[in-house]
Amino acid sequence: MAANIYPAARERLLQIWDYTDRTWGEKQADAYVNGLVAFAHDLPRHRSHWRPMRGKAFAGVWFIRHEHHYLFFREPAEGQIEVLSILHENMDLPARLREDAEREIPL
């Protein structure tokens, strides 16, 4: 089943692609971002690795790591995935997730 990738997550994917392209080239940028997107669409198969976010503001939000990024998502119904944000492991994850939530994620 395909994941619904929210605008904040799509924007982060573009940022990831730009950075990877500048650092390692277009071929690597395409491969890395395509891998993140494929992983997002395959999240139901990785359920045992899901971790819940803590705090009332993020109730019902899960996260999972893929290579150097964390995907933050919800499952509003069995097998339906809403990817809310995708953030690099070295970022201040709670602060960046709050930024994305303030912009457009309906938590």
ABEGO torsion letter per residue (X at the ends): XBBBBBAAAAAAAAAAAAAAAAAAEAAAAAAAAAAAAAAAAAAAAAAAABBBBBEAAABGBBBBBBEABBBBBBBABBGBBBBABBBBAABBAAAAAAAAAAAABBX
